[in-house]
Amino acid sequence: MLITLWLRLGAFLGKLLLWVLGLGLLSWALATAWLAWQHSGAVSADEQIPDGESAMTQDIIQTAVRIVDQHRESTRYLRDAHAKAHGCVRAEVQVLPDLAAELRQGVFSEPGKTWQASVRLSNGNAYPQFDSIRDARGMAIKLLDVPGKQLLADQAARHEQDFVMFSHPNFFVSDVAEYRQNVAAQADGKSAMAFFPGWDPRTWQVRHLFIALATLSPAPDSPTQTTYFSVSPYKFGANNAKFRVMPDPGSCPAYTLPKQNQDLPNFLRSALNQQLSTDRVPACFVLQIQRQDANKYMPIEDTSIEWRESDAPFETVAKINLPAQDFDTPALNLQCDNQSFNPWFGLEAHRPIGGINRLRKAVYEAVSDYRHSRNGEQ
């Protein structure tokens, strides 16, 4: 009798498991089909500013300032994101000599032109932490001595063009409203509330949670071995486009990085120093653009959507060279910490567009001013 009961129970549990697996697969298929339907079709090539965005932006500025206060080191105030730099290095950015006519826009308008630049490589977290901890990695490029009218009227003397990127092709929030809710939860130490703001399942942001988890990736062997994405779109002449920077080892002397001790807190800085300063070997990248095709699902107001390469391929417009150099000195590190990178430092030809970029304009300026004033800098 007991054996019979166990056999029947086993058969029941087996059938139950099959039903659960079947329902799970069906739910996954339906969710995939729904997302595919939602994320298809033509999109607008123009910005669409929702009501209340300005008020939400002011809320985010207050939260960002609070994060800067929370994460200061002793008496020094750090960035509200990408606080830890692996180094700021000199670079040369050369426009392709044979660049196609339709890609000759803004700072890429003169084929063969070489720009002197500064590149900041960093972790993504708002507080300095061990490099071995899963995190996003950042690259910010500043082209120097760029002629032409700057986007920001009060920054006319800068003559710069900045490109700000990090190591994942899409962002874990769609727009300013989601960003406000997410960053407020993070600042309050309620990480779970960032993606699950209430008991109503309709408010849950499961897809964005998976994007965030994918963004927090294991550390690369070196910052020079990572691909970086603009995530948000920009003008590219008459087009809209996103940017990508990829390693281009074939354009530099062959190099194998010696194995680094990844238990050290700053091993990514050590790897960068090993290549550029100790071994005196340059690092090479390509700078690419991906132009929007508004007939495909490539929205400019939703940064959680990755623009598929099958819809629009990336096109190389320039090559980046980080020459051998000494960058890891107290004076240069302080200069690196004080340097501001902002996608709004630049020309109209590369004007940032979309809600997240409009938010950046206000937040970057407010947080930078606050940080520099607290640090006693002009």
URWO-V780089 format. One record per residue. RES is the residue in three letters. SS is DSSP state (H for helix, E for strand, C for the rest). BURIAL is I if it has 24 or more other C-alpha atoms within 12 Angstrom, else O. D_FIRST is the distance of its C-alpha to the first C-alpha in Angstrom with 1 decimal. Layout:
res-><RES,RES>
ss-><SS,SS>
burial-><BURIAL,BURIAL>
d_first-><D_FIRST,D_FIRST>
//
This chain:
res-><MET,LEU,ILE,THR,LEU,TRP,LEU,ARG,LEU,GLY,ALA,PHE,LEU,GLY,LYS,LEU,LEU,LEU,TRP,VAL,LEU,GLY,LEU,GLY,LEU,LEU,SER,TRP,ALA,LEU,ALA,THR,ALA,TRP,LEU,ALA,TRP,GLN,HIS,SER,GLY,ALA,VAL,SER,ALA,ASP,GLU,GLN,ILE,PRO,ASP,GLY,GLU,SER,ALA,MET,THR,GLN,ASP,ILE,ILE,GLN,THR,ALA,VAL,ARG,ILE,VAL,ASP,GLN,HIS,ARG,GLU,SER,THR,ARG,TYR,LEU,ARG,ASP,ALA,HIS,ALA,LYS,ALA,HIS,GLY,CYS,VAL,ARG,ALA,GLU,VAL,GLN,VAL,LEU,PRO,ASP,LEU,ALA,ALA,GLU,LEU,ARG,GLN,GLY,VAL,PHE,SER,GLU,PRO,GLY,LYS,THR,TRP,GLN,ALA,SER,VAL,ARG,LEU,SER,ASN,GLY,ASN,ALA,TYR,PRO,GLN,PHE,ASP,SER,ILE,ARG,ASP,ALA,ARG,GLY,MET,ALA,ILE,LYS,LEU,LEU,ASP,VAL,PRO,GLY,LYS,GLN,LEU,LEU,ALA,ASP,GLN,ALA,ALA,ARG,HIS,GLU,GLN,ASP,PHE,VAL,MET,PHE,SER,HIS,PRO,ASN,PHE,PHE,VAL,SER,ASP,VAL,ALA,GLU,TYR,ARG,GLN,ASN,VAL,ALA,ALA,GLN,ALA,ASP,GLY,LYS,SER,ALA,MET,ALA,PHE,PHE,PRO,GLY,TRP,ASP,PRO,ARG,THR,TRP,GLN,VAL,ARG,HIS,LEU,PHE,ILE,ALA,LEU,ALA,THR,LEU,SER,PRO,ALA,PRO,ASP,SER,PRO,THR,GLN,THR,THR,TYR,PHE,SER,VAL,SER,PRO,TYR,LYS,PHE,GLY,ALA,ASN,ASN,ALA,LYS,PHE,ARG,VAL,MET,PRO,ASP,PRO,GLY,SER,CYS,PRO,ALA,TYR,THR,LEU,PRO,LYS,GLN,ASN,GLN,ASP,LEU,PRO,ASN,PHE,LEU,ARG,SER,ALA,LEU,ASN,GLN,GLN,LEU,SER,THR,ASP,ARG,VAL,PRO,ALA,CYS,PHE,VAL,LEU,GLN,ILE,GLN,ARG,GLN,ASP,ALA,ASN,LYS,TYR,MET,PRO,ILE,GLU,ASP,THR,SER,ILE,GLU,TRP,ARG,GLU,SER,ASP,ALA,PRO,PHE,GLU,THR,VAL,ALA,LYS,ILE,ASN,LEU,PRO,ALA,GLN,ASP,PHE,ASP,THR,PRO,ALA,LEU,ASN,LEU,GLN,CYS,ASP,ASN,GLN,SER,PHE,ASN,PRO,TRP,PHE,GLY,LEU,GLU,ALA,HIS,ARG,PRO,ILE,GLY,GLY,ILE,ASN,ARG,LEU,ARG,LYS,ALA,VAL,TYR,GLU,ALA,VAL,SER,ASP,TYR,ARG,HIS,SER,ARG,ASN,GLY,GLU,GLN>
ss-><C,H,H,H,H,H,H,H,H,H,H,H,H,H,H,H,H,H,H,H,H,H,H,H,H,H,H,H,H,H,H,H,H,H,H,H,H,H,C,C,C,C,C,C,C,C,C,C,C,C,C,C,H,H,H,H,H,H,H,H,H,H,H,H,H,H,H,H,H,H,C,C,E,C,C,E,C,C,C,C,C,C,C,C,E,E,E,E,E,E,E,E,E,E,E,C,C,C,C,C,H,H,H,C,C,H,H,H,C,C,C,C,C,E,E,E,E,E,E,E,E,E,E,C,C,C,C,C,C,C,C,C,C,C,E,C,E,E,E,E,E,E,E,C,C,C,C,C,C,E,C,C,H,H,H,C,C,C,C,C,E,E,E,E,E,E,C,C,C,C,C,C,C,C,C,H,H,H,H,H,H,H,H,H,H,H,H,C,C,C,H,H,H,H,C,C,C,C,C,C,H,H,H,C,C,H,H,H,H,H,H,H,H,H,H,C,E,C,C,C,C,C,H,H,H,C,C,E,E,C,C,C,C,E,E,E,C,C,E,E,E,E,E,E,E,E,E,C,H,H,H,C,C,C,C,C,C,C,C,C,C,C,C,C,C,C,H,H,H,H,H,H,H,H,H,H,H,H,C,C,C,C,E,E,E,E,E,E,E,E,E,C,C,C,C,C,C,C,C,C,C,C,C,C,C,C,C,C,C,C,C,C,C,C,E,E,E,E,E,E,E,E,C,C,C,C,C,C,C,H,H,H,H,H,H,H,H,H,C,C,C,C,C,C,C,C,E,H,H,H,C,E,C,C,H,H,H,H,H,H,H,H,H,H,H,H,H,H,H,H,H,H,H,H,C,C,C,C>
burial-><O,O,O,O,O,O,O,O,O,O,O,O,O,O,O,O,O,O,O,O,O,O,O,O,O,O,O,O,O,O,O,O,O,O,O,O,O,O,O,O,O,O,O,O,I,O,O,O,O,O,O,O,I,O,O,I,I,I,I,I,I,I,I,I,I,I,I,I,I,O,I,I,O,O,O,O,I,I,I,I,I,I,I,I,I,I,I,I,I,I,I,I,I,I,I,I,O,O,O,O,O,O,I,I,I,I,I,I,I,O,I,O,I,I,I,I,I,I,I,I,I,I,I,I,I,I,I,I,I,I,I,I,I,O,I,I,I,I,I,I,I,I,I,I,O,I,O,O,I,I,I,I,O,O,O,O,O,I,I,I,I,I,I,I,I,I,I,I,I,I,I,I,I,I,I,I,I,I,I,I,I,I,I,I,I,I,I,O,O,O,O,O,I,I,I,O,I,O,O,O,O,O,O,O,I,O,O,I,I,O,I,I,O,O,I,I,O,O,I,I,I,I,I,I,I,I,I,I,I,I,I,I,I,I,I,I,I,O,I,I,I,I,I,I,I,I,I,I,O,O,O,I,O,O,O,O,I,O,O,I,O,O,O,O,O,I,I,I,I,I,I,I,I,I,I,I,I,O,O,O,I,I,I,I,I,I,I,I,I,I,I,I,I,O,O,I,I,I,I,I,I,I,I,I,I,I,I,O,O,O,O,O,O,I,I,I,I,I,I,I,I,I,I,I,I,I,I,I,O,O,O,O,O,O,O,I,I,I,I,I,I,I,I,I,I,I,I,I,I,I,I,I,I,I,I,I,I,I,I,I,I,I,I,I,I,I,I,I,I,I,I,O,O,O,O,O,O,O>
d_first-><0.0,3.8,5.4,5.1,6.3,8.8,9.9,10.6,12.3,14.2,15.4,16.5,18.3,19.9,21.2,22.4,24.2,25.8,26.9,28.4,30.1,31.4,32.8,34.3,36.1,37.2,38.6,40.3,41.8,43.1,44.5,46.2,47.7,48.8,50.5,52.1,53.5,54.7,56.3,58.3,61.7,65.2,66.0,69.2,71.7,73.1,71.9,70.4,70.7,68.4,69.7,69.3,69.1,72.2,70.7,67.4,69.4,71.2,67.9,66.7,70.0,69.5,66.0,67.3,70.1,67.5,65.5,68.8,69.4,65.9,66.2,69.7,70.3,72.5,75.4,74.9,73.2,71.0,70.1,67.3,65.6,66.2,67.6,67.4,69.7,69.5,73.1,75.8,77.5,80.5,79.8,81.6,80.4,82.1,82.1,81.6,85.0,84.0,82.0,81.8,84.1,81.4,79.8,83.1,82.4,83.3,83.3,82.4,85.5,87.6,86.2,86.5,87.0,85.7,84.7,84.6,81.4,79.3,75.5,73.2,69.8,67.2,63.6,62.4,61.3,63.4,63.4,64.2,61.2,60.2,60.6,57.2,55.4,54.2,57.0,59.3,62.5,65.8,69.1,72.2,75.3,78.8,81.6,84.9,88.4,87.2,90.0,89.7,88.8,85.7,83.1,83.5,87.0,86.9,85.9,88.8,89.9,86.7,87.2,83.6,80.7,77.2,73.9,70.8,67.5,64.1,61.5,59.3,60.3,59.1,58.8,55.9,57.7,59.2,62.2,64.1,61.9,58.7,60.7,61.8,58.3,57.0,59.9,59.9,56.2,57.0,60.1,58.1,55.5,52.8,51.8,48.6,50.8,52.9,50.4,48.3,51.1,49.0,45.7,46.7,45.0,48.1,50.2,47.9,49.6,46.8,48.9,51.6,49.2,48.3,52.1,52.7,50.1,51.6,55.0,54.0,54.0,54.3,57.9,59.9,61.8,65.0,66.2,68.2,65.0,63.7,64.1,65.2,65.1,67.2,64.1,66.5,69.2,73.0,76.0,77.2,80.5,79.8,76.1,73.1,71.3,69.0,69.8,68.0,69.2,67.7,68.4,71.0,71.1,73.1,76.1,76.3,76.8,73.7,71.9,68.8,68.0,67.4,63.9,63.9,62.2,59.8,59.0,62.6,62.8,65.5,64.7,65.4,69.0,69.2,68.2,70.8,73.4,72.6,73.3,76.2,78.0,77.2,76.8,79.2,77.1,77.1,74.0,74.1,72.4,72.9,73.2,71.8,71.6,69.3,71.1,69.4,69.0,68.7,67.4,64.2,61.8,63.8,64.3,66.8,65.4,61.8,61.6,57.8,58.4,59.1,61.8,60.4,62.6,61.8,63.7,66.5,67.1,68.5,72.2,74.0,77.1,77.9,77.3,76.8,78.0,77.4,80.1,80.1,81.0,80.7,78.9,77.2,80.0,80.2,82.8,81.0,77.6,79.2,80.8,77.5,75.9,78.8,78.7,77.4,75.6,75.2,74.6,77.4,79.9,81.3,82.9,82.4,81.5,78.3,77.6,74.1,72.4,69.3,67.9,66.7,70.2,71.9,69.9,70.8,74.5,74.4,71.9,73.3,76.8,75.8,73.6,76.1,79.0,77.0,75.9,79.4,81.1,78.8,79.5,83.3,83.7,85.8>
//
